[in-house]
Amino acid sequence: MTIRLLEPRVAARWQRRPNALIAPVEPRCPEPAQLYSLIVLTLARHRPDSGDGPCEVCRQRWPCDSVRLAYRLREGF
């Protein structure tokens, strides 16, 4: 007598249905204090190399994308 192991049946992606009993998980947003500390850290680390030079950290043209985003987020506080 031979025993055959059955492979678990995997439904195709289009066949999967969300479980109605489980609440959907919302993406977590950082707390305001954490977000503000990340903004301050970004503004402290990313600065021009010399005068109009590139950013010291990412070597992009000043102001780099990280600093621009940090300034926009800081305006929200």
C-alpha positions in Angstrom: 0.0 0.0 0.0 1.4 3.4 -1.0 0.5 6.6 0.7 0.2 9.6 -1.5 0.6 13.0 0.1 -1.8 15.5 -1.3 -0.5 18.9 -2.1 -2.5 21.7 -0.4 -4.8 23.3 -2.9 -3.9 26.9 -3.5 -6.5 29.1 -5.0 -5.6 31.4 -7.8 -5.3 35.1 -6.9 -8.6 36.0 -8.6 -10.4 33.2 -6.6 -9.4 34.5 -3.2 -12.0 36.3 -1.3 -11.4 38.5 1.8 -12.5 37.0 5.0 -15.6 38.9 6.2 -14.8 38.1 9.9 -11.4 39.8 9.9 -11.4 43.6 10.0 -9.2 45.2 7.3 -5.9 46.4 8.5 -5.3 50.1 8.1 -1.8 51.2 7.3 -0.2 52.7 10.4 0.8 56.3 10.3 3.6 57.4 12.6 2.7 59.3 15.7 3.2 63.1 15.5 6.1 63.0 17.9 7.9 60.3 15.9 7.2 62.1 12.6 8.5 65.4 14.0 11.7 63.7 15.3 12.3 62.1 11.9 11.9 65.5 10.2 14.4 67.1 12.6 16.8 64.3 12.1 16.5 64.6 8.3 17.0 68.4 8.5 20.1 67.9 10.7 21.8 65.3 8.5 21.0 66.6 5.0 22.8 69.9 4.5 24.9 71.3 1.7 28.5 70.2 1.4 29.8 73.8 0.9 27.7 76.8 0.0 25.8 75.7 -3.1 27.4 72.2 -3.2 25.5 68.9 -3.2 23.9 67.4 -0.1 26.5 65.7 2.2 24.5 62.6 2.6 22.8 61.7 -0.7 25.0 63.9 -3.0 22.0 65.3 -4.8 21.6 68.9 -5.9 20.8 71.1 -2.9 18.0 71.1 -1.6 17.7 67.4 -2.0 14.4 65.5 -2.2 14.6 64.4 1.5 15.0 68.0 2.7 12.1 69.2 0.4 9.8 66.6 1.9 10.9 67.3 5.4 10.2 71.1 4.9 6.7 70.3 3.5 5.9 67.9 6.4 7.2 70.5 8.9 4.8 73.0 7.6 2.0 70.7 8.6 2.9 71.0 12.3 
